[in-house]
Amino acid sequence: MKRVRVIAPAHVHAGNMDLNGSLGRLYGTVGFTIDRPRLVVEVEESDAIEANDPFAERFARAIARGLGIEGLRIIVRERFPEYAGLGYVTTLGLAIGLGAVKVHGLRRDVEDVALLIRRGLVTALGLYACKLGGFIVEGGFRKDLVERSVPPLVFRGDIPGDWLFVVAVPEAPRRRIAELRASKEEAILREVSMSDEEASYLSRLVLMKIIPSFVERDVVGFGEALTEFNRRLGMVWQKYQGGIYCDPIVDKGIELMLKYAYGACQSSWGPAFYGILDREDRALKLVDELKRLLSDHGGGDVFIAKGRNRGLEVVELG
């Protein structure tokens, strides 16, 4: 019986550049692939659907039905929290789908899988993180083809090897955010909007400062632009999340990060937030201070990651 192991990276968002849509496209995502945490999942032939994770079971059923196969056995060996801003759900679905394609010797790519499971079609950062890794800017979905096409990749670059991501995931707000996303996310995504002027400014910020600063390895300018981009988006989302950031602990954490980091962002809905540095000594000091902050406010996880400049890996196990 054929079995594969899929190793897939987490990703973190900086935000979406156009929630207006007057040019015919919506969203468009900026973000990063990081080397930790990671997902490790084994996919095996089976005559039934078996999974040790409820999200995995749901995806396995959809994938088996879409590929015309009888069943799949899914074992999630390593995971990270769902609905935490690290991309677990989309990454899991794509990993299972590509694992199933490999197990059954089919000719399908990550875009085919995304269309099959209906993930990575509104914001495609997770799709391109699994396909390519690196720093990613995608161009949003066509309004007349919503969830029927994959947003196009606009820019992708290797993240410099000396850049460090200090990532914090506070525990206290995680359940509330997960419940909000599970119950209201689809409705909110249909409702949220911004002015034409704000979409124009954010798009200009991406095109004229974020991407050029990245290409020139100007981490100072890049961090400044990224922080402003994320904060301006927080002002749009505050109606739904209660503030510029999703929780007061994230406000405090971002403020602390900016004492050490070139830029700091909340990732997606949060509660994960991260800062970008290029010195290990400063990163370690920041980790220590963030751990103290989180321990005083319900706990959580803080760690250092590096950029990952390749996508997921599929390894045959026999």
Secondary structure, 3 states (H helix, E strand, C coil): CCEEEEEEEEEEEEEEEECCCCCCEEEEEEEEEEEEEEEEEEEEEECCEEECCHHHHHHHHHHHHHHCCCEEEEEEEECCCCCCCCCHHHHHHHHHHHHHHHHCCCCCCHHHHHHHHCCCCCCCHHHHHHHCCCEEEECCEEHHHCCCCCCCEEEEECCCCCCEEEEEEECCCHHHHHHHHHHHHHHHHHHCCCCHHHHHHHHHHHHHHHHHHHHCCCHHHHHHHHHHHHHHHHHHHHHHHCCCCCCHHHHHHHHHHCCCCCEEEECCCCCCEEEEECCHHHHHHHHHHHHHHHHCCCCEEEEEEEECCCCCEEEECC
